[in-house]
């Protein structure tokens, strides 16, 4: 019996081993779509062979990134609903996924028609390349904290997506590796259930064929955190300048905190709305929520700095304020993400 799900494989400069892998897949799956994401002419042989085997090959003239390759395939599937109603399964071209695990994803999709099925690698085997291990640990923590998704492998490329999710997946932001992690946000946002299955961890030649660029692609993946940090840094600099000036006029620490926070919050609100969370909802409603957060956060900060500097440690209030604000930084991000610039506000 062959499965109805369409196998999607984005490929950039694939090795010849992809041909053998395609042969295995064709024994169990009726339809396979491979995206040549701007590979050079020397790789044309691989795509020609798999096309002759019966695969659909979609070609990008230039390399546009894994996210764009997946979107091209998804657009194709949406145009062919008669063959894609059972959904799609995305698979990496570098040999990380075994046929038996891909079949397990298909089986679970058949009994859970509207759920996302993800194949999660085991990270306690000692077989994981260091960059992949570190990347997954960071991703898992960040996405649990930001999105509220407790998935054990945020970077897995083995995913079963039901047909109903494809229009959403097509609109997910990003054109390279950040696309897959942004997809997790959209899964959470639209209420799709995630089913995890444990898969075998396979890294051929220490995953040297991977085109993941640790610095550049990690910046893309964690763009929201990076932009939020920069926005906060700019706001903090302006706030500390005002806070320091206010103290010279012999006002109370609490009053100085309110004044400094009031000036910096306008800058921070504008940057977070337009550049960080990119929400175009009702600005007045969002600002009211934000202002309430400013009052609560400022009160916590002011009283904490006062209490710590006067009761616990006789030291500079500015130094203590830095430590207090560092802890509030994480709390404020979660509140803004969940309660101020949240998805249903558009």
C-alpha positions as CSV (number, residue, x, y, z in Angstrom):
1,X,0.0,0.0,0.0
2,X,1.2,3.5,-0.9
3,X,0.5,6.5,1.2
4,X,-1.4,9.5,-0.1
5,X,0.6,12.2,1.6
6,X,2.9,14.2,-0.7
7,X,6.5,14.1,0.2
8,X,8.2,17.5,0.0
9,X,12.0,17.7,-0.3
10,X,13.8,21.0,-0.6
11,X,17.3,20.4,-2.1
12,X,20.3,22.6,-2.6
13,X,23.4,21.0,-4.1
14,X,22.3,17.5,-3.1
15,X,24.5,14.5,-3.0
16,X,23.9,11.6,-5.4
17,X,22.7,9.6,-2.3
18,X,19.4,11.5,-2.8
19,X,18.6,9.3,-5.8
20,X,18.7,6.2,-3.7
21,X,16.7,7.8,-1.0
22,X,14.0,8.9,-3.5
23,X,13.8,5.3,-4.7
24,X,13.0,4.1,-1.2
25,X,10.4,6.8,-0.8
26,X,8.7,5.9,-4.1
27,X,8.2,2.4,-2.8
28,X,5.8,3.8,-0.1
29,X,4.6,7.1,-1.4
30,X,2.7,8.0,-4.6
31,X,3.7,11.6,-5.0
32,X,7.1,13.3,-4.3
33,X,7.9,16.9,-5.0
34,X,11.5,18.0,-5.0
35,X,12.6,21.6,-5.1
36,X,15.9,22.5,-6.8
37,X,16.7,25.6,-4.9
38,X,19.2,27.1,-7.3
39,X,21.7,24.3,-7.4
40,X,24.4,24.7,-10.1
41,X,24.5,22.8,-13.4
42,X,26.8,20.1,-12.0
43,X,23.8,19.0,-9.8
44,X,21.4,18.8,-12.8
45,X,22.1,15.1,-13.2
46,X,20.6,14.3,-9.7
47,X,17.4,16.2,-10.5
48,X,17.1,14.7,-13.9
49,X,17.3,11.1,-12.6
50,X,14.7,11.6,-9.9
51,X,12.5,13.4,-12.3
52,X,12.7,10.4,-14.7
53,X,11.8,8.2,-11.7
54,X,8.4,10.0,-11.5
55,X,9.1,12.9,-9.1
56,X,7.9,16.4,-9.7
57,X,10.9,18.7,-9.7
58,X,10.3,22.5,-9.2
59,X,13.2,24.7,-9.9
60,X,14.4,28.0,-8.6
61,X,16.9,29.7,-10.9
62,X,18.7,31.1,-8.0
63,X,19.1,30.0,-4.4
64,X,16.2,31.5,-2.4
65,X,16.5,29.6,0.9
66,X,14.8,26.6,2.4
67,X,11.7,28.6,3.5
68,X,11.1,29.8,-0.1
69,X,11.6,26.3,-1.4
70,X,9.0,24.9,1.0
71,X,6.6,27.7,0.0
72,X,7.0,26.9,-3.7
73,X,6.1,23.3,-3.0
74,X,3.2,24.2,-0.8
75,X,1.8,26.6,-3.5
76,X,2.1,23.7,-5.9
77,X,0.2,21.4,-3.5
78,X,-2.5,24.0,-3.0
79,X,-3.0,24.1,-6.8
80,X,-3.5,20.3,-6.8
81,X,-6.0,19.7,-4.0
82,X,-7.1,16.4,-5.7
83,X,-3.7,14.9,-4.8
84,X,-2.8,16.8,-1.6
85,X,-6.0,16.4,0.5
86,X,-4.1,14.0,2.8
87,X,-1.5,16.6,3.5
88,X,2.2,16.8,3.0
89,X,5.3,15.5,4.8
90,X,8.4,17.7,4.6
91,X,11.7,15.8,4.5
92,X,15.3,17.0,4.5
93,X,17.5,16.1,1.5
94,X,20.7,15.4,3.5
95,X,19.8,11.9,4.7
96,X,18.7,12.8,8.2
97,X,15.4,11.1,8.0
98,X,14.8,7.4,7.6
99,X,12.0,5.8,5.6
100,X,10.6,4.0,8.6
101,X,10.1,7.3,10.5
102,X,8.5,9.0,7.6
103,X,6.1,6.2,7.3
104,X,5.3,6.5,11.0
105,X,4.5,10.2,10.4
106,X,2.1,9.2,7.6
107,X,0.4,6.6,9.8
108,X,-0.3,9.1,12.6
109,X,-1.5,11.7,10.1
110,X,-4.1,9.2,8.8
111,X,-5.6,8.8,12.3
112,X,-5.2,12.5,13.3
113,X,-6.5,14.4,10.3
114,X,-6.1,17.9,11.6
115,X,-2.9,17.7,13.7
116,X,0.7,18.6,13.0
117,X,3.0,15.6,13.3
118,X,6.7,16.3,14.0
119,X,9.6,13.8,14.1
120,X,11.9,14.8,17.0
121,X,15.4,13.7,17.2
122,X,17.0,12.1,20.3
123,X,19.6,14.5,21.6
124,X,21.1,12.2,24.3
125,X,22.8,9.7,22.0
126,X,26.2,11.4,21.7
127,X,25.8,11.4,17.9
128,X,24.7,15.0,17.5
129,X,27.2,17.5,16.0
130,X,27.9,20.3,18.6
131,X,26.4,23.1,16.5
132,X,23.2,21.2,16.1
133,X,23.0,20.3,19.8
134,X,23.6,23.8,21.0
135,X,21.2,25.2,18.4
136,X,18.4,23.0,19.5
137,X,18.9,23.6,23.2
138,X,18.7,27.4,22.7
139,X,15.7,27.1,20.3
140,X,13.9,24.8,22.7
141,X,14.3,27.2,25.6
142,X,13.5,30.3,23.5
143,X,10.4,28.9,21.9
144,X,9.1,27.5,25.2
145,X,9.5,30.9,26.7
146,X,8.2,33.1,23.8
147,X,5.6,30.9,22.1
148,X,4.6,28.5,24.8
149,X,5.4,25.5,22.6
150,X,7.2,22.7,24.6
151,X,8.4,20.9,21.5
152,X,11.7,18.9,22.1
153,X,13.1,19.5,18.6
154,X,12.3,23.0,17.2
155,X,14.6,22.6,14.2
156,X,13.3,19.3,12.9
157,X,12.6,19.2,9.1
158,X,10.4,16.1,9.3
159,X,6.9,17.5,9.7
160,X,3.5,16.2,8.6
161,X,1.2,19.1,7.8
162,X,-2.5,18.6,7.1
163,X,-4.1,20.2,4.1
164,X,-6.0,22.7,6.2
165,X,-2.8,24.1,7.5
166,X,-1.1,24.6,4.1
167,X,-2.6,28.1,3.4
168,X,-1.3,29.2,6.8
169,X,2.1,27.6,6.2
170,X,2.4,29.4,2.9
171,X,2.0,32.7,4.6
172,X,4.4,32.1,7.4
173,X,7.2,34.6,7.5
174,X,10.8,33.9,6.5
175,X,12.6,32.5,3.4
176,X,15.4,30.5,5.0
177,X,15.8,28.4,8.2
178,X,13.8,30.9,10.2
179,X,10.7,29.9,8.2
180,X,10.4,26.6,10.0
181,X,10.6,28.2,13.5
182,X,8.1,30.9,12.5
183,X,5.8,28.1,11.3
184,X,5.7,26.9,15.0
185,X,4.4,30.3,16.0
186,X,1.6,30.0,13.4
187,X,0.8,26.5,14.5
188,X,0.3,27.8,18.1
189,X,-1.5,30.9,16.9
190,X,-4.1,29.0,14.9
191,X,-4.7,26.3,17.5
192,X,-3.4,23.2,15.7
193,X,-2.4,20.3,17.9
194,X,1.2,19.1,17.7
195,X,2.0,15.4,18.0
196,X,5.6,14.5,18.6
197,X,7.2,11.2,17.6
198,X,10.7,10.2,18.4
199,X,12.9,9.4,15.4
200,X,16.3,8.0,14.9
201,X,19.1,10.5,14.8
202,X,21.1,10.3,11.6
203,X,24.0,12.6,10.7
204,X,26.0,11.6,7.6
205,X,29.6,12.7,7.8
206,X,28.9,14.8,10.9
207,X,26.2,16.7,8.9
208,X,28.8,18.3,6.7
209,X,26.3,18.6,3.9
210,X,24.1,20.9,5.8
211,X,23.8,24.5,4.5
212,X,22.9,26.0,7.8
213,X,25.0,29.0,8.6
214,X,25.3,29.2,12.4
215,X,25.7,33.0,12.8
216,X,23.6,34.4,10.0
217,X,20.8,31.8,10.2
218,X,20.6,31.9,13.9
219,X,20.2,35.7,13.7
220,X,17.3,35.1,11.4
221,X,15.7,32.5,13.6
222,X,16.0,34.7,16.7
223,X,15.2,37.9,15.0
224,X,12.4,38.8,17.4
225,X,14.6,38.4,20.4
226,X,17.4,40.4,18.8
227,X,15.2,43.3,17.8
228,X,13.4,43.3,21.2
229,X,16.8,43.5,22.9
230,X,18.0,46.4,20.7
231,X,14.7,48.2,21.2
232,X,15.1,47.7,25.0
233,X,18.7,48.8,24.9
234,X,17.8,52.1,23.2
235,X,15.0,52.7,25.7
236,X,17.2,51.8,28.6
237,X,19.9,54.2,27.5
238,X,17.4,57.1,27.3
239,X,15.8,56.1,30.6
240,X,19.1,56.0,32.5
241,X,20.0,59.4,31.2
242,X,16.8,60.9,32.5
243,X,16.9,58.8,35.7
244,X,20.4,60.1,36.5
245,X,19.5,63.7,35.7
246,X,16.4,63.5,37.9
247,X,18.4,62.3,40.9
248,X,20.5,65.4,40.7
249,X,17.4,67.5,41.5
250,X,17.1,65.6,44.8
251,X,13.8,63.9,44.0
252,X,12.8,60.5,45.3
253,X,13.9,57.3,43.6
254,X,10.3,56.4,42.9
255,X,9.5,59.7,41.3
256,X,12.7,59.6,39.2
257,X,11.8,56.1,38.0
258,X,8.3,57.2,36.9
259,X,9.7,60.2,35.0
260,X,12.5,58.3,33.3
261,X,10.1,55.4,32.4
262,X,7.5,57.7,31.0
263,X,9.9,59.3,28.5
264,X,11.5,56.1,27.4
265,X,8.2,54.1,27.1
266,X,7.0,56.1,24.1
267,X,10.2,55.2,22.2
268,X,10.0,51.6,23.3
269,X,6.3,51.3,22.4
270,X,6.8,52.6,18.9
271,X,9.7,50.4,18.2
272,X,8.1,47.3,19.5
273,X,4.9,47.8,17.7
274,X,6.5,48.6,14.3
275,X,9.8,46.7,14.3
276,X,9.6,43.9,16.9
277,X,6.2,42.4,17.0
278,X,4.9,44.0,13.8
279,X,1.3,44.2,14.9
280,X,-1.0,46.7,13.0
281,X,-3.9,46.5,15.5
282,X,-5.6,49.3,17.3
283,X,-2.7,51.5,18.5
284,X,-4.8,53.2,21.2
285,X,-5.8,49.9,22.8
286,X,-2.3,48.6,22.6
287,X,-0.9,51.7,24.2
288,X,-3.3,51.6,27.1
289,X,-2.2,48.0,27.8
290,X,1.4,49.0,27.3
291,X,1.0,52.0,29.6
292,X,-0.5,49.8,32.3
293,X,2.6,47.5,32.0
294,X,4.8,50.6,32.3
295,X,3.1,51.6,35.5
296,X,3.2,48.2,37.1
297,X,6.8,47.5,35.9
298,X,7.9,50.9,37.0
299,X,6.3,50.5,40.4
300,X,8.0,47.1,40.9
301,X,11.3,48.6,39.8
302,X,11.0,51.7,41.9
303,X,10.0,49.9,45.1
304,X,12.6,47.1,44.5
305,X,15.4,49.6,44.0
306,X,14.4,51.6,47.0
307,X,14.1,48.6,49.3
308,X,17.3,46.9,48.1
309,X,19.4,50.1,48.2
310,X,18.1,51.2,51.7
311,X,17.6,47.9,53.5
312,X,19.8,45.3,52.0
313,X,22.8,47.0,50.3
314,X,24.1,50.5,50.8
315,X,25.2,51.0,47.2
316,X,24.4,53.1,44.1
317,X,20.7,53.0,43.2
318,X,21.7,53.0,39.5
319,X,23.7,49.7,39.8
320,X,20.8,48.1,41.7
321,X,18.4,49.4,39.1
322,X,20.4,47.6,36.4
323,X,20.0,44.3,38.2
324,X,16.3,44.8,38.8
325,X,15.6,45.8,35.2
326,X,17.5,42.8,33.9
327,X,14.9,40.5,35.6
328,X,12.0,42.7,34.4
329,X,13.3,42.5,30.9
330,X,12.2,38.9,30.5
331,X,8.9,39.4,32.2
332,X,8.1,42.4,30.1
333,X,8.8,40.6,26.9
334,X,6.3,37.8,27.7
335,X,3.7,40.3,28.8
336,X,4.0,42.3,25.6
337,X,4.0,39.2,23.4
338,X,1.0,37.6,25.1
339,X,-1.1,40.5,26.3
340,X,-0.2,43.7,24.4
341,X,0.9,42.9,20.8
342,X,-0.9,39.6,20.7
343,X,-2.2,37.9,17.5
344,X,-6.0,38.4,18.0
345,X,-5.6,42.2,18.1
346,X,-5.6,42.6,14.3
